[in-house]
Amino acid sequence: MRKSEFIKKWKELAVFNQQFNKKDIDYKIADSYIKGIDSLKFNSKGYIYIVDLYSLNFFYYYDHPYFVGTKDNEYINRNGYMYFIDRAYHKDYELILNAMKLISRTHFIKPDINKVISFDVNIVINKENIELMTLKTKILELDKSGKIWLVLVSSEKSGNKKSGNFTITDSSTNKTSYYDSKSLTKKDPKSKTLTKRELEVLELITSGYKESEIAKKLFISINTVKYHKKNLFSKYNIRNSAELISFAINNKIIE
């Protein structure tokens, strides 16, 4: 896909073409988020920003080198949401558009502030550096009429090897659904192929065993246990053991 076609399709996305009434926008509410976001950035390995869909600009962004790249603040503010185009890696154009379609499809019928949509995409940092990043998007605020207004996005280096990995997590139930990055159809997490050893490690992790205990039970080294855990995290796009246990139980991978 050429960049010109990507830009055209990007501008046509429903999420960027909502019709707002100025009376339904209350920036006093929005300002209250800044203190909380400022405290979060110090604990983040990546960057955080808020997209304002009313002004089609950034309501807030953390001045992180991975976000700013080679541009300055004036350039970013002048270009607004189109600044995303500068960061998009051409081989991921189709994937980025599909991620935006999944966001639109999930929220436009019934916006849900509990849904967190995650996907891995290559981001251009500069001419010499392209990083695979995990982007997580969440509705932060609706306007008074119920339209999606402020969207929180956090991004950090991905633990996966390739782009895609679309998921939707319901923060109220901690249940994660997987989606095909091309067809956007839901995938069964049980369809992920686990080796016999990965399944054994997973069963012991969900039973509360520590790495050293798992190693003794399976007669393998701790490094081997860590290797299998890393593979499990990668397959399910999960960051730690607590998330893995919750995911395995909620999705009935482990009965």
N, C-alpha and C positions, 0 to 999 in steps of 0.2 A: 504494500500500500504506500502510495506517495504521500509526502507530508501535506500537500495541498488538499488531498482527499481526506486525510486524517483531520485536518483543521475544519474542513467543511462539515464532516460528520460530528465532530466534537461540538461545534456551535449549534448543531441541531438537537443535541441531547435534551430530553425533557427536563432534566434537573436544572438546566441553565435557562429554561424558557418559561418559568413560572410568572404569572401576572400578579404582582403584589399591589396592595393598597397601602400607601404610606401610613395611613391611620392605624394599620394593624401591626406596625413595627415599633417596638419600644426598646431603644438602646440603653435605657436605664437598667433594664433587666440584663441585657448583654454585658454591660460593664461589670456586673457582679462576678462574672466568670474569670476575669483577668487575674485576680489574686490567686485563685486556685490553680489556674493553668501555670502561672509563674512559679509556683512551688513545685509543680509536677516536673518541670523541665530539668531541674537539678538532679532528678532521679532517673531521667530518661537517657538511654544510650543513643537515641536518634534525635528526631526533631518533632515538634508539635505545631500545628497551625489550625486556625478556624476559618472556614470559608463562609463568607456572607453572601448568600444567594440573592439577596435583595439588591445589593450594590454590585454584585458580580466581582467582588474583590476579597481581599483578606481582611477579616475583622481583627485578626491577631496572628502573628507568627513568631516563633522562636528564632532568633538570629543565628541559626546553626549553619556552619560551613556547608553541610550536605544539602541544606535547603537553599541557601543563597547562591552557592556555586560561584560563578565568576561575575555575577551581577551585583548591583548595589540596590539599596532600599528604594531609591527613587524609581529605578527601572521596574522593580517588582510592583510597587504601588501603582505605577502608570499603566502597566499591562494587565493588572488584576488577575482574574482566574486564568487568562490565556497564558500566564507565566508557566502553567503546567506543560504547555507545548514545548517550551525550551528544555524541560527536564525529561521529556519522553524519549525513550530509545526506539529508533525506527523499527527494529525487529519485533517490538512489543506493541505496535500501534493497535492491531486488531484486539489483542488481549486487554489493553487499557480500555478500549471502547466497550468491550464485553463486561468488564468490571463495572463500568459506569451504568451499563444497561441493567446489571444485576441490582445495583443500588436503587435505580429508578423503579424497577419491577417490585422490589421488596417494600419500598416506602410510599409509592405514589397512590396506591389504592387505600392503604391505611398506614400512615406514618407510625413507626414504632420506636420509641426512644430506648427500648431495651435491646434492640438488634445491633450487633457489631459485625460489620462485614469486613473480612480480611482477604487480602490477595498479595501475591508476590510479583513484583515487577522490577525490571531493570531501570535505574534512574541514572541519567547522565550528570555526573558531578562536575566534570570538566572534560576537555578534549582527550585527556589521557586516562580518565578514570570513570568506569561505569560500575555501579554497585547494585547487586540484587537486594532489594529492600522489601520488607513486609509492611504494607500499608493497612491500617485499621481505621475504618470510618464509622462514626456514630452520630446520630442526630443529637445536637446539643439543645436546640431550642426551635419551637414552632412559632409562627406568628399568631396573632390573635384569631385568625380565621382557620388555623390548622395547617397551613402550608409549611413545607420544610424551609427553614430560614437559615439557621446556623448549623454547620456540620463540623464536628471535631475530627481531625485526622492526626494520627500518630504514626511515625515511621521509624524503623530501625533495621539494621542489617538482618537479612533473612538467614535462617539456619538451614534452608533448603538449597538444592543444587540448581534448580531451574525455576523459571517464572510460572505463574498460574496459581494453583493451590487455593481455589476460591472456597471460603467458608463463611457461614453465618452462625454466630453464636448468640443465643438468647441469654442475656446476663441475669434474667430473673430465674431461670431454671438451670443455667450453666450447660445447656445442651447445644452441641455443635452439629450443624448440617454441612455436608460437603457437596460441591457443585462442579460439574464439568465446565472447564473454562471456555469451551467452544460452543456447546449446545445449551449451557446454563441449566441443564437438568440435574436434579438431585441425585447424588450417588450414595449407595449404601456403604457406611464405614466398614461393615463386615467384609465387603468385597476387597478390601486391602489385603493383599497376600502377606501373611506373616509366616516366617519360618517356624519350625517346631521349637527351636531354641528361643526365638523372640516371644512366642506364646508362653513358654515356660517362665521366662523372665517377667513377662507382663502379669501372669497369674500370681507370682510371688510378690511383685511390687504392690499389687492391689490387696494382697493379704497382709501388708505392712512390714515385710521383711526389708532389712537394710542391705546395701550392696555387698558388704562383707558376708552377711548371712546367706544371701543368694549364691554367692560364689562357693561357699562351703556345701550348700545343698546340691548344687549342680556340678560340683567338682571342676570348677573353672576359675580363672583368675578374676580379680576385681576389675582389671582393665577390660577383660572380655565382657563382663557385665555392663560396664560403662559403654562399651561399643554397641551392645544390643539395645541399651536404653537410648543412645543417640539415634539409632536407626528407627526406633519406635517414635521418638519425638519428631523426626523428619517425616515419617510416613503419615502421621496424623497432624502435622503442623502444630505441635505442642511444645511448650517451653520448659516445663518442669514436671517432677513426679506427681505433685498434687493435682495438676491439670490432667495428667495422664490417667490417674486413678479415677477421677471424677468422670472423665470422658469414657473410659472403658466400662464403667458401671452403668452410666446413663444410656450408653448406646448398646448395652448388653453384649459387648464383645467378650466380656467375662461374665458368666452367669453367677 
